[in-house]
Amino acid sequence: MSKLAALGGKPIRTEPYPEWPVHDERDVEAVTRVIKSGNWGGYPYPGPETAAFLKEFLDMQGGEYAVACANGTVTMEIALRAAGIGWGDEVIVPAYTFQATAAAPMAAGAIPVIVDIDPATYCLDPQAVEAAITDRTRAVIPVHLGAQMADMDAVIDIAARHDLAVVEDCAHAHGARWRGRGAGTIGHFGSFSLQSSKIVTAGEGGVLICRTADLAQRAASIANCGRSHAPGGGPEGGYRFTMGGNYRMTELQAALGRVGLERFPEQARQREEMADYADEALSEVPGVRVLRRDPRHTTRSFYRYILATDPETFGLEHDAICYALEAEGIPCWLGYEAMNHYDLFQPGLSRLPVPSAFPERFRFDQMHFPKAEQACEREAVWLDESVFRAGRQGVDSAVAALLKIYDQRQELAAQVDQLRASLSA
Ligand SMILES: Cc1ncc(COP(=O)(O)O)c(C=O)c1O
């Protein structure tokens, strides 16, 4: 076997993986159609493309009501505000997620209460949720991370007992199903991102699935500058404004999203098939732990496939493994930092003011989430979705690269300090 590519050898794979986003003439035609219509923006809401996109999105994901928004961050803020959550209320979020999950409650005026994860799945730990509930807790945001889904049975049970709103962060989970029900249709709200790396994309954009017509009307109103979306609202029924902002998606985005939805089922099918294959193949690699697939997670449609590498078996931290994998031609990523370590949540770095009320809730730098920190800072390797759209060979290359790194772990460990120094130079 050749030397590791990170150490000057030949890479396992030179053939590129399929590109993302996928595009063809249909996208050009969709954008052209909207440009020619003269109706480019998101007002009046919903325009014809937006209404059609929302219907097609619900046909794919399930659920009855949805609101189109500017991105998958404001969707969560809008959901919380539509549920009446605001100043001083506490919203439970997992320690392993993108910063938006914790920033959205803050934007709504609420306090994000971070809880640790289940190391078997990397999603929020229901026991930690239960332990974090206070008399101010009003909502929980389970995140379906990577190729996983949070334990929605446990989350719904806790929420029902404590009268909490459930906002599912489905930024990674378009098409995923739990006991046959679409992610985002199990809680009160399901928040989806259409940002350019996401598996249904419009460049930017967001969809908020709402459990009831009433919640959807409130959410639409908040997203549409406070204009009423209740029956009888609008010009004839008279406007009844609520406090809102302009969080609308544009018709151009909706048109692109519609083409993305046409392609989506086949892409999702390929990824799911190859993820099943990868689970088995990766289990054979020493020092690699495949995250537990919950049997209730009936359709695994996903954004990234996260695996756990064991720093002791490899004698390497995940950053070295990721670096070596990239060099072997495998697109991968270290993933998010633990929420308490995000720069954005360090008061000294982000100018986040520590409010005089509940200051302890905002001293993120003094918090500890050992399981999330272990996952985020030592173990996790996120394989790109494209690895799963390149047939068995795509997965075989990733497995071969991991085996190669395992075989040459000592040589790599010997060079790690030098590599880190050259990377930071
Ligand atoms: C888990 C998670 N939640 C929320 C978001 C926010 O979505 P957006 O970028 O559309 O605001 C993202 C991704 O960007 C995400 O990965």
The ligand as an SDF file (V2000), in Angstrom:
LIG
                    3D

 16 16  0  0  0  0  0  0  0  0999 V2000
  -28.6050   22.0430   12.4210 C   0  0  0  0  0  0  0  0  0  0  0  0
  -28.8400   23.3350   11.7130 C   0  0  0  0  0  0  0  0  0  0  0  0
  -29.7960   24.1590   12.1430 N   0  0  0  0  0  0  0  0  0  0  0  0
  -30.0520   25.3220   11.5350 C   0  0  0  0  0  0  0  0  0  0  0  0
  -29.3420   25.7300   10.4540 C   0  0  0  0  0  0  0  0  0  0  0  0
  -29.6060   27.0890    9.8970 C   0  0  0  0  0  0  0  0  0  0  0  0
  -30.0340   27.0910    8.6000 O   0  0  0  0  0  0  0  0  0  0  0  0
  -29.7840   28.3780    7.6780 P   0  0  0  0  0  0  0  0  0  0  0  0
  -28.3620   28.3750    7.2780 O   0  0  0  0  0  0  0  0  0  0  0  0
  -30.7120   28.1560    6.5420 O   0  0  0  0  0  0  0  0  0  0  0  0
  -30.1390   29.5680    8.4980 O   0  0  0  0  0  0  0  0  0  0  0  0
  -28.3340   24.9000    9.9390 C   0  0  0  0  0  0  0  0  0  0  0  0
  -27.5180   25.1970    8.7450 C   0  0  0  0  0  0  0  0  0  0  0  0
  -27.1070   26.0410    8.1950 O   0  0  0  0  0  0  0  0  0  0  0  0
  -28.0770   23.6820   10.5910 C   0  0  0  0  0  0  0  0  0  0  0  0
  -27.1070   22.8760   10.1340 O   0  0  0  0  0  0  0  0  0  0  0  0
  1  2  1  0
  2  3  1  0
  2 15  2  0
  3  4  2  0
  4  5  1  0
  5  6  1  0
  5 12  2  0
  6  7  1  0
  7  8  1  0
  8  9  2  0
  8 10  1  0
  8 11  1  0
 12 13  1  0
 12 15  1  0
 13 14  2  0
 15 16  1  0
M  END
$$$$
